[in-house]
């Protein structure tokens, strides 16, 4: 089943009145720094602090009654975990989330706070997908993957849909990319409106699996990336998402951890936004000049703002 523009529009209808319509902000300083008109879609201000709520709710609300009673299982380093947990709470569905033991404490606490059961695993030793599948088989539950699902992608695409409703003249959109759910959704939403819009993905230098895959034209698998961007520590793009990216994207660039820190600090100082490392990827790419946008109108998505306070302070200091 391919993801279509109509799927994104349908997801927007399901999310209407449930998800926040997050603001699109401007910064004169940012425009001057990059030489472009920049429109910043603030999904760090979404419910549970990240765009992930959009896809999770769109997936769970389409479960039938028997599936709802049996519950759902997901695996995530944090933001998808919280998105599924909150969506499940709103819909009265039991949820179990498989999370790495080194996930940020704030994300673990929030996931439990939304009422989900958390099953911990060791990122370097265990396979989270295998653990989640076993739990599904034991409980008769439905698996809700973090990105490689058409309904997840369609839900994520609603963020770009809203961005283009606010800024219809943008010529390029820049999006953080991990497994590709947000990026894939952005591609479908943007090209459903204007096929000429350039779609760019941004990932950490240490986790360049999507960039390598895009360059080779086939999915590449890498080791667990050593990066501060915990939400972008994927090892390979998804099958569903890579097919979309391969067809629609203009390119994928990478940013260093230092550039992510600098972008977080800029967002804090100049825009008064709390942004997690993963969420800062698109902003980092513009500030570091990784994409030629001078003289254009460009939209970027800040994908999340869930970061432990002590870690946040440490990373802002690192950028000083």
C-alpha positions in Angstrom: 0.0 0.0 0.0 1.6 3.3 -1.1 1.1 6.5 0.8 -0.9 9.1 -1.1 -1.7 12.8 -0.7 -5.3 11.8 0.0 -4.0 9.6 2.9 -2.3 12.7 4.4 -5.5 14.8 4.0 -7.5 12.0 5.7 -5.0 11.9 8.5 -5.4 15.7 8.9 -9.1 15.2 9.4 -8.6 12.5 12.1 -6.1 14.8 13.9 -8.3 17.9 13.7 -9.1 19.0 17.2 -6.8 16.3 18.7 -3.3 17.3 17.7 -2.0 20.8 18.2 -1.8 23.0 15.1 1.7 24.1 15.9 2.9 27.6 15.1 5.1 28.6 12.1 7.6 31.1 13.4 9.9 33.6 11.7 13.2 35.1 12.9 14.8 38.1 11.3 18.2 37.0 12.6 17.8 33.6 11.0 16.8 35.1 7.7 19.8 37.3 7.8 22.2 34.5 8.7 21.1 32.2 5.8 20.0 34.8 3.3 16.5 33.4 2.9 13.0 33.7 4.2 12.8 30.9 6.7 9.5 29.5 8.0 10.0 27.3 11.1 7.3 24.7 11.9 7.5 24.1 15.6 6.6 20.5 16.3 8.5 20.8 19.6 5.3 22.5 20.7 3.2 19.5 19.7 1.4 17.3 22.2 4.0 15.2 24.1 6.7 17.5 22.6 7.2 16.0 19.1 5.7 15.3 15.7 5.4 11.6 16.6 2.0 12.1 18.1 0.6 12.7 14.7 1.5 9.3 13.2 0.8 7.4 16.4 -2.7 8.7 16.8 -3.5 8.3 13.1 -2.4 4.6 13.4 -4.2 3.8 16.6 -7.5 5.5 15.8 -7.9 3.2 12.8 -7.7 0.0 14.9 -10.9 -2.1 15.2 -12.5 -2.9 18.5 -10.8 -6.3 19.0 -7.4 -4.8 18.2 -8.0 -2.0 20.7 -8.9 -4.5 23.4 -5.7 -6.6 22.8 -3.5 -3.5 22.9 -0.5 -2.3 21.1 3.3 -2.7 21.3 5.8 -0.2 20.0 9.6 0.3 20.1 11.3 3.6 20.4 14.1 5.6 21.9 11.7 8.1 23.2 9.4 10.3 21.1 7.5 7.6 19.3 7.2 5.9 22.7 5.5 9.0 24.1 3.4 9.5 21.0 2.0 6.0 21.2 1.6 6.1 24.9 -0.4 9.4 24.7 -2.5 8.2 21.8 -3.3 5.0 23.5 -4.3 6.8 26.7 -6.7 9.1 24.8 -8.2 6.1 23.0 -8.3 3.7 26.0 -5.9 1.2 24.5 -3.3 -0.8 26.6 0.2 0.0 25.4 3.6 -1.5 25.9 6.7 0.3 24.7 10.1 -1.4 24.2 12.7 1.3 25.0 16.5 1.3 25.3 17.9 1.5 28.8 19.9 4.5 27.9 16.9 6.5 26.6 16.7 10.0 28.1 15.2 9.9 31.6 12.6 12.5 30.7 11.3 10.4 27.8 11.1 7.2 30.0 9.3 9.1 32.7 6.9 10.7 30.3 6.1 7.4 28.6 5.2 5.8 31.9 3.4 9.0 32.9 1.0 8.5 30.0 0.1 5.1 31.3 2.2 2.8 29.1 4.1 -0.2 30.3 7.9 0.1 29.5 10.0 -2.9 28.6 13.7 -2.0 28.7 16.5 -3.5 26.5 20.2 -2.9 25.9 20.7 -1.0 22.7 24.1 -2.6 21.9 23.0 -6.2 22.7 19.3 -6.7 21.9 17.1 -6.4 18.9 14.1 -4.2 19.8 12.0 -5.3 16.8 12.4 -8.9 17.9 11.5 -8.2 21.5 8.4 -6.2 20.3 7.3 -8.9 17.9 7.6 -11.5 20.7 5.4 -9.4 23.0 2.8 -9.0 20.2 2.7 -12.8 19.7 2.4 -13.4 23.4 -0.4 -10.9 23.9 -2.2 -10.8 20.6 -1.3 -7.1 20.4 -0.8 -5.0 17.3 2.7 -3.7 16.5 3.0 0.0 15.9 6.4 0.6 14.3 8.1 4.1 14.7 8.2 5.0 11.0 7.8 2.1 8.5 4.0 2.1 8.3 1.9 3.9 5.8 -0.5 5.3 8.4 2.4 6.6 10.5 3.9 8.3 7.5 0.5 9.9 6.5 0.1 11.2 10.0 3.6 12.7 10.1 2.9 14.3 6.7 0.2 16.5 8.3 2.9 18.7 9.8 4.1 19.7 6.3 0.6 20.1 5.1 0.0 22.7 7.9 3.4 24.4 7.1 2.4 24.8 3.4 -1.0 26.2 4.4 0.8 28.9 6.4 3.6 29.5 4.0 2.4 28.4 0.5 5.2 30.0 -1.4 8.1 28.0 0.1 10.4 26.5 -2.6 12.2 24.0 -0.3 11.5 22.1 2.9 14.2 20.8 5.1 13.4 17.9 7.6 15.3 15.9 10.2 15.5 12.2 9.0 15.9 9.1 11.1 13.9 6.2 9.8 12.2 8.5 7.4 8.6 8.8 8.6 8.6 12.6 8.9 10.7 13.0 5.8 8.6 10.6 3.8 5.4 12.3 5.0 6.8 15.6 4.1 7.6 14.4 0.6 4.0 13.1 0.0 2.4 16.2 1.4 4.6 18.7 -0.3 4.5 17.1 -3.8 0.8 16.6 -3.5 0.6 20.4 -3.5 3.5 21.4 -5.6 5.9 18.9 -7.3 8.5 21.6 -7.7 9.2 21.9 -4.0 12.7 20.6 -3.1 12.7 18.2 -0.2 15.9 17.8 1.8 16.6 15.4 4.7 19.2 16.0 7.4 20.8 13.4 9.6 23.8 13.2 12.0 27.2 12.6 10.4 27.6 9.5 12.5 24.3 8.2 11.3 24.3 8.7 7.6 22.4 5.6 6.6 19.7 7.5 4.7 22.3 9.6 2.9 24.3 6.5 1.9 21.1 4.7 0.9 19.9 7.7 -1.2 23.3 7.9 -3.0 23.4 4.1 -3.7 19.8 3.8 -4.6 19.2 1.0 -2.2 18.8 0.6 1.6 22.1 0.6 3.5 22.5 -0.7 7.1 25.1 0.8 9.5 26.1 0.2 13.1 24.4 2.1 16.0 25.4 5.7 15.4 27.3 7.5 18.2 25.6 10.9 18.2 23.8 13.2 20.7 20.7 13.0 18.4 19.1 10.0 20.1 16.0 10.3 18.0 18.1 9.9 14.8 20.1 6.8 15.8 18.5 4.6 13.1 20.7 2.0 11.3 18.7 1.8 8.1 15.8 3.6 6.5 12.5 1.8 6.4 11.2 0.0 3.3 8.1 2.1 3.0 9.9 5.3 3.8 12.9 4.8 1.6 10.8 4.1 -1.4 9.2 7.5 -0.9 12.5 9.3 -0.3 14.1 7.7 -3.3 11.4 9.0 -5.5 10.7 12.4 -4.1 13.8 13.8 -2.3 16.3 16.3 -3.7 19.0 15.1 -1.4 20.1 14.2 2.2 22.9 16.1 4.0 24.6 15.5 7.4 25.4 17.7 10.3 27.9 17.3 13.2 27.0 17.1 16.8 28.7 20.5 17.3 26.4 21.9 14.6 23.4 20.4 16.3 24.4 22.1 19.6 24.9 25.4 17.9 21.5 25.2 16.4 19.9 24.4 19.7 21.6 27.4 21.2 20.4 29.6 18.4 16.9 28.4 18.8 17.1 29.1 22.6 18.7 32.5 22.4 17.1 34.0 19.3 13.7 32.2 19.1 13.1 31.2 22.8 12.5 27.6 21.7 13.6 24.5 23.6 14.8 22.0 20.9 16.2 18.5 21.4 19.3 17.5 19.4 17.4 15.5 16.8 14.8 18.3 16.5 17.5 20.8 15.6 18.9 19.0 12.5 17.1 21.0 9.8 18.0 24.3 11.5 21.6 23.1 11.9 21.8 22.4 8.2 20.7 25.9 7.3 23.0 27.6 9.8 26.0 25.5 8.7 25.3 26.3 5.0 24.8 22.6 4.0 21.9 23.5 1.6 21.9 26.3 -0.9 18.8 28.3 0.0 19.9 31.9 -0.4 17.3 34.2 -2.0 14.5 31.6 -1.6 11.7 30.9 0.8 12.4 27.7 2.8 10.4 25.8 5.4 12.0 23.7 8.1 10.5 21.4 10.7 11.7 21.4 14.3 10.7 17.8 15.0 10.9 17.7 18.8 11.8 19.4 22.1 12.1 16.5 24.6 15.4 16.7 26.4 16.5 16.3 30.0 17.1 19.7 31.6 20.6 18.9 32.8 21.5 17.4 29.4 20.0 20.5 27.7 22.1 22.9 29.8 25.2 20.8 29.1 24.7 20.9 25.3 24.0 24.6 25.2 27.2 25.2 27.2 29.1 23.0 24.7 27.9 25.3 21.9 29.3 28.4 23.7 
